[in-house]
Amino acid sequence: MIFKKDLGLLVLILVVGAVVAIINPRFLLAGNLSNTANQIGLFGILSIAQAFVIVTGGIELSVGAIVALLGVLFIDLVVNMNVHWALATVIVICAGMLMGLLHGLLVARLGMQPFVVTLCALLIYRGLARYYTEDATVGFGFGASFPTLEWLTAGRSQVLAPLASLVGYDGPTIAVPHTLIALVVLTIVAGVLLHRSVLGRYLFAIGKNEEAARYAGIATARVTIAAYVICCGLSAFNAILLAMYTRSISPAVHGNFYELYAIAAAVLGGFSLRGGEGSIVGVVLGTVLLQVLQNLVNLLGIPSSLNFAVMGSVILVGVLADREFARYRGRRLARGAARGHGPPGERAGIG
């Protein structure tokens, strides 16, 4: 489902992209576009995961730590324990879903604040990752190779070549990362689930007014738990992709502030931190905008440490814009109600 906010964000992306291309033409090089697309795929999946929790009015601060802990676990299973990568993938994703189940139970059943639960989880998972590896960097040993796994997770394909040949272009095309293809598939599935299914309607209802949703007969606790399970399951899948992309993990820093990127993309995409609003397409567009901005920072030679300042500013601007939009909409609804439900004499223009 596409909203007016999404169209406005798309226009903003095109404008920013044009400005970046003018400032530094290297932005349009095939290699740079392919690398940017890979980053969009990696962080887009994490942002969609975050969106399922934010729409309920919650937040998941531990996704970065989940990426670190489960990334370490995946590498250890495949490299040191000789577990087949397909089975290791199932184990890691199931572990992520169990984490989400635990978070959801603490929030929905025990009534704890999502911020507190997930902040504590962030510290616990980060500490476990460092303890598990004895604070050492883990990775694939020299000569270790898993061709199928590497191609599926970190490979790139010339999927645009057939389309280019249809228009008579025989030159080189941009190699599309498989992470971006995974994001496209996930966007379609998540869009149907959130905007076209009963579960999606329940998630929005809980975000709008949880008490009203409960009185309406919605099993709010189960739906909230489902949101956290989906979020952490997708984060676990992302942990595998990132582990194969980086090829090594330092548990002290791997995944740091990834929750910041995910929240920023969701806010930019129209998801209100109050819950009950947003679209999956908007989240993807928010991710695209963030990565274009990061690419601009890199091309201009600005220190990468300022990326955090950019993300923080984006979240602040997004929250302020969301608040002002909510106030504007409230005033518009109030004026409409006054015109439509005022005394008969006023509606007829009498007196």
Buried (B, 14 or more C-beta within 10 A) or exposed (E): EBBEBBEEBBEBBEEBBEEBBEEBEEBEEEEBBBBBBBBBBBBBBBBBBBBBBBBBBBBBBBBBBBBBBBBBBBBBBBBEEEBEBEEBBEBBBEBBBBBBBBBBBBBBEEEBEBEEBBBBBBEBBBEBBBEBBEEEEBBBEEEEEBEEBBEBBBBBEEBBBEEBEEEEEEEEBBBBBBBBBBBEEBBEEBBEBBBEEEBBBBBBBBBBBBEEBBEEEBEBBBBBBBBBBBBBBBBBBBBBBBBBBBEEBBBBEBBBBBBBBBBBBBBBBBBBBBBBBBBBBBBBBBBBBBBBBBBBBBBEEBEEEEBEEBBEEBBEEBBEBBEEBEEEEEEEEEEEEEEEEEEEEEEEEEE
